[in-house]
Amino acid sequence: MSIRQLLLFLGLSFFQFLQAQIRLPKLINDGMVLQRDVPIQIWGWAAPEEAISLKFIGKTYQTQANSNGEWQIALASLPHGGPYKMILKASNTIELKNILIGDVWVASGQSNMAYEMFKSKRLYSRDIQNANNPYIRHFLVPKEASFNEDKKDLKSGNWKSLNPNNIGKFSAVAHFFAEKIYKENQIPVGIINSSLGGSPAQAWMTETALKSFPEYYAESQKMKNKYAVDSIELKNNSLRNAWLQKANKTDLGLQKNWKATDFKDSNWSDFEVPGLWLSNIGYKQGVFWFRKKVFIDDFDKQSPAVLNLGRISDADQTYINGHLVGRTAHKYLERNYDIPEGILRKGENTIVVRVLSYRFNGGFLKGMRRNLTLGNKLYDLNNAWKFNTGTVVEMLPRPYQLHWVSSGLYKHMIAPLTNFPIKGVIWYQGEGNVKNAAEYDRLFPALISDWREQWGQGDFPFLFVQLANYMKQKQSPTQSGWARLREAQSKTLNLNNTAMGITIDIGDANDIHPKNKKDVGYRLATQAQRLVYNQQKSPNPPAYKAMKVVDGKIKITFSNPSALDVKDGTFLKNFTIATKDKKFVWAKAKYRNNEVIVWNDAIDVPVAVRYAWADNPGTINFYDIKGMPVSPFRTDEW
């Protein structure tokens, strides 16, 4: 045998040896949480027809891989506990350590579920520092879409215990949900975080479920064509690269080094921060430069220094004294840049922000903290900056979002999970479907039913967040896509074993990603306690039931009315009323004798009432006795 033949033989033998090794899915690994009180599935791959044994908590299980090398072992139901270890043997041996038996919740949706703890590290600094609970675990699913078959495994992922080193990457909503669930039940909690910013509901559904929605089904079929996907990616990259190339090539700020500390900006215009281009410099896209002098009298060079710039639309590169201290390419992220030691100095310091605005009305968004913090000192930056235009470039066309393609996220981020038994799902999504809010009446229940069918565990608990208040308050009653989608979410409660966390009072008019994620997680946990963990099955929160017109006023009745509560005053806020002309006006409202009475002195024959029917209704004072807001509703179907 020649040397070449020998090497080939050895290589083939080694390859066959590797093929014979037991391989486990990423979910089944050290530190995993397995679902209590149900048969547990352990599965994986090996050589065709290879014998496999599994030893766990004093019992040994045997199976054999099929002709495709696939195998599965069903373990008996187990109570919560641990940590345990599991040993699997075939031609190789795998030992899994630190396994818990508890409750596994899938956390899914779009960016408000994906929102990580580190993004609120100043708001939740104490929570992060004190995070130390080995009975809470988190598994982050890689954010990818698939355009063809359902994936059988994830590309990567590890179970992480709750501690200060790991918590930064945890979903904030899911973390606070798990924290409260564990505190109240003392049962290990595993969170599988499978969420992606901006994603619409149809991206999370199977092709079979999408057949009831022909437009989305057709999109899922179209994307099976590799050439279509490649063409879209090529076009997206080409448009973006051309825009950036033109912007960088024609930017006077780069040519004349406007970031330099000694650059003279006395002839620049003033720009009041926060502010948008439309109201200050016109409706433009391009590159815009901002400069600000900050005088620091004295400081300890080792004091922590942070530059907070809030949200900027769309992208920025930020410099202090000529040094790059941070850059962000997404308009929805708040800019909090840690300043390395040695950049700040006693006396005058120069902050320079280069902003790239791709489309629509960019700028420094309102309602954000903007300051330079240095130890215990704070320098306010919400005031006049020096401003100049680097270049004006035509609007960048909106890219086709391949990650949001119908069924794409299900195939890559949910399908590999469905063999893993779970307790239930927590879901925060809807912003991505506001433009077709009425369709969500059917789409969202279809998603829930679809997932329940794929897991094959019956009607497992599905808890979801109703959209928070967002955008500027309107002075007069008007139509609202956000209100209509909230209504669709409320209607979904007709499905068995569902519950809703209402957040109409804890949003942010200026930020689609409100910072308060603790109350969101806690409200979901409160619903889980009621629906899942409370053996007495507490009654549902109060909800609109019926209306009738009496003496020129409308009387509203509710389910579970005795649980209603009015805060801060006698009159209820955010009620509107209309006659048959369908024109709503503000109304007076009182809660009396377990019903709400709504009227307007100028209306003799009212026919309809709406409550909190707005993108952002503002101050809320209508709650239940457990502190949950009453869900927005309407009595009409106009």
C-alpha positions in Angstrom: 0.0 0.0 0.0 1.4 3.4 -1.0 1.8 6.3 1.4 -1.0 8.1 -0.4 -3.4 5.0 -0.1 -2.5 4.6 3.5 -3.3 8.2 4.3 -6.6 7.9 2.4 -7.5 4.7 4.3 -6.6 6.3 7.7 -8.6 9.5 6.8 -11.6 7.4 5.7 -11.4 5.3 8.9 -11.2 8.4 11.1 -14.2 10.0 9.2 -16.2 6.8 9.8 -15.2 6.8 13.4 -16.4 10.4 13.8 -19.6 9.5 12.1 -20.1 6.7 14.7 -19.8 9.2 17.6 -23.0 10.1 19.5 -23.9 13.7 18.7 -26.4 15.6 20.7 -28.5 18.7 19.8 -27.2 22.0 21.2 -30.2 22.1 23.6 -29.1 18.9 25.3 -25.9 19.9 27.1 -24.3 20.8 30.4 -26.4 23.0 32.6 -29.7 22.3 30.8 -33.1 22.5 32.4 -35.5 19.6 31.6 -39.2 19.9 31.9 -40.7 18.4 35.1 -43.8 16.2 35.3 -43.8 15.1 31.7 -42.0 12.4 29.7 -38.6 13.8 28.7 -37.2 13.4 25.2 -33.5 12.9 24.7 -32.4 12.5 21.1 -29.5 12.8 18.8 -27.5 11.1 16.0 -25.0 8.3 15.8 -23.9 5.6 13.3 -26.8 3.8 11.6 -28.3 1.1 13.9 -25.7 1.8 16.6 -26.7 0.8 20.2 -26.9 3.6 22.7 -27.4 3.5 26.4 -28.3 6.4 28.7 -28.0 6.5 32.5 -29.9 9.2 34.5 -30.9 9.4 38.2 -30.4 5.7 38.9 -32.1 4.3 35.7 -30.6 3.0 32.5 -32.3 3.3 29.2 -31.4 1.5 25.9 -32.1 2.3 22.3 -30.7 1.8 18.8 -30.2 4.4 16.1 -32.3 3.9 12.9 -30.9 3.5 9.4 -30.4 7.3 9.2 -28.5 7.4 12.5 -31.3 9.1 14.3 -32.3 8.0 17.8 -34.5 9.0 20.7 -35.0 8.0 24.3 -38.1 8.8 26.4 -37.4 9.2 30.1 -40.0 8.9 32.8 -41.7 12.0 34.2 -39.7 13.5 37.0 -40.3 16.0 39.8 -38.3 19.2 40.0 -34.8 18.9 41.4 -31.1 18.6 40.7 -28.4 19.1 39.9 -27.9 15.7 38.2 -25.6 14.2 35.7 -26.4 12.1 32.6 -24.1 9.5 30.9 -24.6 8.4 27.3 -22.6 5.6 25.8 -22.1 4.1 22.3 -18.8 3.9 20.6 -18.0 7.0 22.7 -19.1 8.3 26.1 -20.7 11.7 26.8 -21.2 12.9 30.4 -23.6 15.9 30.9 -23.3 17.7 34.2 -25.3 20.2 36.3 -28.7 19.2 34.9 -31.9 20.6 36.6 -35.5 19.4 36.4 -37.9 22.4 36.5 -40.0 24.5 34.2 -38.8 25.4 30.7 -40.3 28.5 29.1 -39.7 29.6 25.5 -39.4 33.4 25.3 -40.0 34.6 21.8 -41.1 37.6 19.7 -39.4 40.7 18.4 -37.0 43.3 19.8 -38.7 44.0 23.1 -38.3 40.3 24.0 -34.8 40.2 22.5 -33.8 43.3 24.5 -30.8 42.3 26.6 -30.1 43.2 30.2 -26.9 45.0 29.4 -28.8 47.6 27.4 -30.4 48.8 30.7 -27.3 48.2 32.8 -27.6 51.6 34.5 -31.3 51.2 35.3 -30.8 47.6 36.5 -27.2 47.9 37.8 -28.1 46.5 41.2 -30.1 43.6 39.6 -27.0 42.8 37.5 -24.6 43.0 40.4 -26.7 40.8 42.6 -27.6 38.2 40.0 -26.6 34.9 41.5 -29.1 32.1 41.2 -27.9 28.7 39.8 -31.5 27.6 39.5 -32.3 30.0 36.7 -30.8 29.2 33.3 -30.9 30.9 29.9 -30.3 29.5 26.5 -29.9 31.9 23.6 -31.0 30.6 20.2 -28.9 32.0 17.3 -30.7 34.6 15.2 -31.0 33.1 11.8 -33.6 32.3 9.2 -33.9 29.3 6.9 -35.6 29.4 3.4 -35.9 25.7 2.7 -36.3 22.8 5.2 -36.9 22.9 8.9 -33.6 22.7 10.7 -33.0 19.7 13.0 -30.5 21.5 15.2 -29.2 24.9 16.1 -25.9 26.2 14.9 -24.7 27.1 18.4 -25.9 27.7 21.9 -25.1 27.0 25.6 -27.1 26.9 28.8 -26.0 29.8 31.1 -26.6 30.0 34.8 -27.7 33.4 36.3 -24.7 35.3 37.5 -23.2 38.8 36.9 -21.0 37.5 34.1 -23.9 35.9 32.1 -26.9 38.1 32.8 -25.9 40.8 30.4 -27.0 38.7 27.4 -30.2 37.5 29.0 -33.5 38.8 27.7 -34.6 41.4 30.2 -38.3 40.5 30.1 -37.6 36.8 30.4 -35.1 37.3 33.2 -37.5 39.2 35.4 -40.3 36.7 34.5 -38.0 33.8 35.6 -36.9 35.7 38.7 -40.4 36.2 40.0 -41.5 32.6 39.0 -38.6 31.1 40.9 -39.1 33.4 43.9 -42.8 32.4 44.3 -42.5 28.7 43.5 -38.9 27.6 44.3 -38.8 25.6 41.1 -35.8 25.7 38.7 -36.6 27.9 35.6 -35.1 27.5 32.2 -35.6 30.2 29.5 -35.0 29.4 25.8 -34.8 32.8 24.2 -35.7 32.6 20.6 -36.5 36.2 19.5 -35.5 38.6 16.7 -35.9 42.4 16.4 -38.5 43.6 13.9 -39.9 40.2 13.1 -43.5 39.8 12.1 -45.7 37.0 13.3 -45.8 35.2 10.0 -42.0 34.7 10.1 -42.5 32.4 13.2 -45.2 30.1 11.6 -44.9 26.8 9.6 -45.7 26.7 5.9 -48.7 24.6 6.7 -50.2 27.2 9.0 -49.5 29.9 6.4 -51.7 28.2 3.8 -54.6 30.1 5.3 -52.7 33.3 4.5 -52.0 33.0 0.7 -49.7 36.1 0.5 -47.4 34.8 3.2 -47.4 31.3 1.9 -46.5 32.5 -1.5 -43.5 34.4 -0.1 -42.3 31.3 1.8 -42.4 29.3 -1.4 -40.6 32.0 -3.4 -37.7 32.1 -1.0 -37.0 28.4 -1.6 -35.3 29.6 -4.8 -31.7 30.2 -3.9 -31.3 32.6 -6.8 -34.2 34.8 -5.5 -32.4 35.0 -2.1 -29.0 35.7 -3.6 -30.5 38.4 -5.8 -32.2 40.1 -2.9 -29.0 40.0 -0.8 -26.9 41.3 -3.7 -29.4 44.2 -4.3 -29.5 45.1 -0.6 -25.7 45.1 -0.3 -25.3 47.0 -3.5 -27.7 49.8 -2.5 -26.3 50.2 1.0 -22.6 50.1 -0.2 -23.4 52.6 -3.0 -25.1 54.9 -0.4 -22.2 54.7 2.1 -19.6 55.1 -0.6 -21.2 58.3 -1.9 -21.7 59.6 1.6 -18.1 59.0 2.7 -16.7 60.3 -0.6 -18.6 63.6 -0.5 -18.6 64.2 3.3 -16.9 67.5 3.9 -16.5 66.5 7.6 -14.2 63.7 6.6 -12.3 65.8 4.1 -11.7 68.7 6.5 -11.3 66.5 9.7 -14.2 68.0 11.6 -13.6 65.6 14.5 -10.4 67.3 15.4 -10.3 69.0 18.7 -8.7 72.2 17.4 -11.1 72.6 14.5 -12.8 76.0 14.5 -16.6 75.7 14.5 -17.6 79.2 15.5 -19.3 79.8 12.1 -21.5 76.7 12.4 -25.2 76.9 13.1 -26.7 76.1 16.5 -28.9 73.0 16.8 -31.0 72.4 19.9 -30.6 68.8 21.1 -32.9 66.8 21.1 -34.3 67.6 17.7 -35.1 66.3 14.3 -33.9 67.3 10.8 -37.4 68.2 9.6 -37.9 71.0 12.1 -34.3 72.3 12.1 -32.6 71.8 8.7 -35.3 70.4 6.4 -36.3 67.0 5.2 -32.9 65.6 4.3 -30.8 62.4 4.3 -27.0 62.4 4.4 -24.2 63.0 6.9 -24.6 65.6 9.7 -21.9 66.7 12.2 -22.4 67.9 15.7 -19.8 69.4 18.1 -20.1 70.3 21.8 -17.6 71.7 24.3 -17.7 70.5 27.8 -15.5 72.1 30.5 -14.4 69.8 33.3 -13.0 71.6 36.3 -11.4 68.7 38.2 -11.8 64.9 38.4 -10.2 61.7 39.3 -8.8 60.1 36.2 -9.8 56.7 37.4 -13.5 57.6 37.9 -15.8 55.8 35.6 -16.9 58.0 32.7 -19.9 57.4 30.4 -21.3 59.4 27.5 -25.1 59.0 27.1 -26.5 60.2 23.8 -29.9 58.6 23.8 -31.3 57.3 20.5 -30.0 58.8 17.2 -31.5 58.2 13.8 -29.9 56.4 12.1 -26.2 55.6 12.8 -23.4 57.5 14.5 -19.7 57.6 15.1 -18.8 59.5 18.2 -15.5 61.1 19.2 -14.1 62.8 22.3 -11.0 64.9 21.9 -10.4 63.3 18.5 -10.7 59.7 19.8 -13.5 57.3 18.7 -15.4 56.2 21.8 -18.4 54.5 20.2 -20.4 53.7 17.1 -23.9 52.3 16.6 -25.5 51.3 13.3 -29.1 51.0 14.5 -31.5 53.9 15.3 -33.4 51.9 18.0 -30.5 51.5 20.3 -29.7 53.9 23.0 -26.1 55.2 22.9 -24.2 54.7 26.2 -20.5 54.8 25.5 -17.9 53.9 28.2 -15.0 56.4 27.9 -11.6 54.8 28.2 -9.2 56.2 30.8 -6.9 59.0 29.4 -9.3 60.5 26.8 -11.0 63.1 29.1 -8.9 65.9 30.5 -9.1 68.7 32.9 -10.5 71.8 31.2 -12.1 71.9 27.8 -13.2 68.7 26.1 -14.7 68.4 22.6 -17.5 65.9 21.8 -18.1 65.3 18.1 -20.9 63.2 16.7 -21.1 62.2 13.0 -24.6 61.1 12.2 -25.7 59.1 9.1 -29.3 59.5 8.3 -30.5 57.0 5.7 -34.2 57.7 5.3 -37.1 59.8 6.6 -36.8 62.2 9.5 -33.6 61.6 11.4 -32.2 63.3 14.4 -31.7 63.1 18.2 -34.9 61.6 19.5 -36.7 63.2 22.4 -37.2 61.7 25.9 -33.7 60.3 26.2 -31.1 61.0 28.8 -28.1 62.9 27.3 -25.2 63.6 29.5 -21.6 63.0 30.3 -21.2 61.3 33.7 -17.9 61.4 35.4 -17.8 59.7 38.8 -20.5 61.5 40.7 -20.6 64.5 38.4 -23.1 64.9 35.6 -22.8 67.3 32.6 -26.1 67.9 30.8 -26.0 67.7 27.0 -29.6 68.4 26.2 -29.0 71.9 24.9 -27.4 73.8 22.0 -24.7 72.0 19.9 -22.8 73.3 16.9 -24.0 71.8 13.7 -23.0 71.5 10.0 -24.0 69.4 7.0 -21.3 67.0 5.8 -23.2 66.0 2.7 -26.7 65.5 1.4 -27.5 62.1 -0.2 -30.8 60.8 -1.6 -32.9 58.5 0.6 -31.6 54.9 0.9 -34.3 52.5 -0.3 -35.6 50.3 2.5 -33.9 46.9 2.2 -35.9 43.6 1.8 -35.6 42.0 5.2 -34.7 38.4 4.5 -34.7 37.6 8.3 -38.4 38.4 8.4 -39.5 36.2 5.4 -42.6 34.2 6.1 -41.8 30.9 7.9 -38.1 31.6 7.8 -37.6 32.1 11.6 -39.8 29.1 12.4 -37.6 26.8 10.3 -34.4 27.9 11.9 -35.2 29.2 15.4 -38.3 27.1 16.5 -38.3 23.8 14.6 -35.1 22.6 16.4 -36.8 23.2 19.7 -40.1 21.3 19.3 -38.8 17.9 20.5 -37.8 19.5 23.8 -40.7 19.5 26.3 -41.7 22.9 27.7 -44.0 24.4 30.3 -45.2 27.2 28.0 -44.4 30.3 26.0 -44.0 34.0 26.8 -44.3 36.2 23.8 -43.7 39.9 23.1 -44.5 40.8 19.5 -46.9 42.8 17.5 -45.2 46.0 16.5 -44.1 44.3 13.2 -47.7 43.7 12.3 -49.3 47.0 13.2 -49.7 48.0 9.5 -52.1 45.0 9.0 -53.5 45.1 12.5 -56.9 43.7 11.6 -55.2 40.6 10.1 -53.7 39.9 13.5 -57.2 38.8 14.6 -56.6 35.6 12.7 -52.8 35.5 12.4 -51.9 35.5 16.1 -54.3 32.8 17.2 -53.1 30.7 14.2 -49.5 31.1 15.4 -50.4 29.9 18.9 -52.4 26.9 17.5 -49.5 26.1 15.1 -46.9 26.0 17.9 -49.1 23.9 20.1 -49.5 21.4 17.3 -45.8 21.3 16.6 -44.8 20.6 20.2 -47.6 18.0 20.6 -48.1 18.8 24.2 -51.7 20.0 24.0 -52.8 23.5 24.9 -49.7 24.6 26.8 -49.8 28.0 28.5 -49.2 30.9 26.1 -48.6 34.2 27.8 -48.2 37.4 25.8 -47.6 41.1 26.2 -50.1 43.6 24.9 -48.4 46.5 23.1 -47.2 49.4 25.3 -48.1 53.0 24.9 -45.9 54.6 22.2 -45.6 57.8 20.1 -46.8 61.3 20.8 -50.2 61.8 22.5 -52.9 63.1 20.2 -55.0 66.1 21.3 -58.2 64.7 19.8 -59.5 61.1 19.5 -58.4 59.5 16.3 -57.9 56.1 14.6 -54.9 54.0 15.8 -53.2 51.0 14.3 -51.6 50.3 17.7 -55.0 50.3 19.4 -56.4 48.0 16.8 -53.6 45.5 17.2 -54.1 45.6 21.0 -57.7 44.7 20.4 -56.6 41.7 18.3 -54.3 40.6 21.2 -57.3 40.9 23.6 -59.4 38.8 21.3 -56.8 36.1 21.3 -57.7 35.5 25.0 -60.6 33.5 23.6 -58.1 30.7 23.0 -57.8 28.2 25.9 -54.9 28.6 28.4 -53.8 32.1 27.3 -53.1 35.2 29.3 -52.0 38.7 28.6 -49.7 41.2 30.4 -51.0 44.7 29.9 -48.4 47.4 29.5 -50.4 50.4 28.3 -49.0 52.5 31.3 -45.3 51.6 31.2 -44.3 52.4 27.6 -42.3 55.4 26.3 -43.7 58.0 23.9 -40.2 58.4 22.4 -38.8 54.9 22.4 -40.3 51.8 20.9 -38.1 49.9 23.3 -39.2 51.2 26.7 -36.5 50.7 29.4 -38.9 49.3 32.0 -38.7 45.6 31.4 -39.0 44.6 35.0 -42.7 45.4 35.3 -43.3 43.6 31.9 -41.6 40.4 33.2 -43.3 40.6 36.5 -46.8 41.1 34.9 -46.3 38.1 32.8 -45.2 36.2 35.9 -48.3 37.4 37.7 -50.4 35.9 34.9 -48.4 32.7 35.0 -49.1 32.5 38.7 -52.8 32.9 38.1 -53.0 30.6 35.1 -50.4 27.9 35.7 -49.1 27.8 39.3 -52.2 28.8 41.4 -54.1 25.6 42.1 -57.2 27.6 42.8 -57.1 29.1 39.3 -57.7 32.8 40.1 -60.4 34.5 38.0 -59.4 36.4 34.8 -58.6 40.1 35.1 -61.5 42.4 34.6 -62.4 43.0 30.9 -65.1 44.8 28.9 -68.3 42.7 28.8 -71.3 44.7 27.5 -72.9 48.2 27.2 -76.3 49.8 27.3 -77.6 53.3 26.9 -79.6 54.7 29.8 -80.8 58.4 30.0 -78.3 59.7 27.6 -75.3 57.9 29.2 -73.6 54.6 28.4 -73.2 52.0 31.1 -70.3 49.6 30.7 -70.2 46.2 32.5 -67.2 44.1 33.0 -66.3 40.5 33.8 -65.0 40.2 37.4 -66.1 43.8 38.1 -65.4 43.7 41.8 -61.7 43.6 41.0 -61.7 47.0 39.4 -59.9 49.9 40.9 -59.7 53.7 40.2 -56.5 55.6 41.0 -55.8 59.3 41.3 -59.3 60.9 41.3 -63.0 60.3 40.9 -63.2 60.5 37.1 -61.7 57.9 34.8 -59.4 59.1 32.1 -59.1 58.2 28.4 -62.8 57.6 27.6 -64.3 58.8 24.4 -67.9 58.7 23.2 -69.7 59.0 19.9 -73.1 59.3 18.3 -74.2 57.5 15.1 -72.0 59.9 13.1 -69.0 57.8 14.3 -67.1 61.0 15.5 -65.6 60.4 18.9 -65.1 63.2 21.4 -63.7 63.1 24.9 -66.1 61.9 27.6 -66.5 61.9 31.4 -66.5 58.5 33.1 -67.1 57.2 36.6 -66.8 53.8 38.2 -69.9 53.2 40.3 -71.7 50.1 41.6 -69.4 47.7 39.6 -70.0 49.5 36.3 -68.6 52.4 34.4 -70.9 55.3 33.4 -69.7 57.3 30.4 -71.2 60.6 29.1 -70.7 63.9 27.4 -73.0 66.8 28.3 -73.3 67.8 24.7 -74.4 64.4 23.5 -78.0 63.3 24.0 -78.0 60.0 22.1 -74.6 58.3 22.4 -74.1 54.9 20.7 -70.5 53.9 21.3 -67.6 54.2 23.7 -63.9 53.7 23.4 -61.3 53.4 26.2 -57.6 54.2 25.8 -58.0 53.9 22.0 -54.8 55.5 20.9 -51.2 54.8 20.1 -50.3 56.4 23.4 -53.3 57.3 25.6 -51.2 59.0 28.2 -51.9 58.8 31.9 -53.9 55.8 33.0 -55.9 55.5 36.2 -58.1 52.5 35.5 -56.6 49.3 37.0 -57.5 46.1 38.8 -56.9 45.5 42.5 -53.6 43.7 41.6 -52.2 46.7 39.8 -52.7 45.6 36.2 -54.2 48.2 33.9 -57.6 47.5 32.4 -57.1 46.6 28.7 -58.1 49.2 26.1 -61.5 48.4 24.5 -64.2 49.7 22.3 -68.0 48.9 22.1 -68.3 49.5 18.4 -67.1 47.6 15.3 -66.6 50.5 13.0 
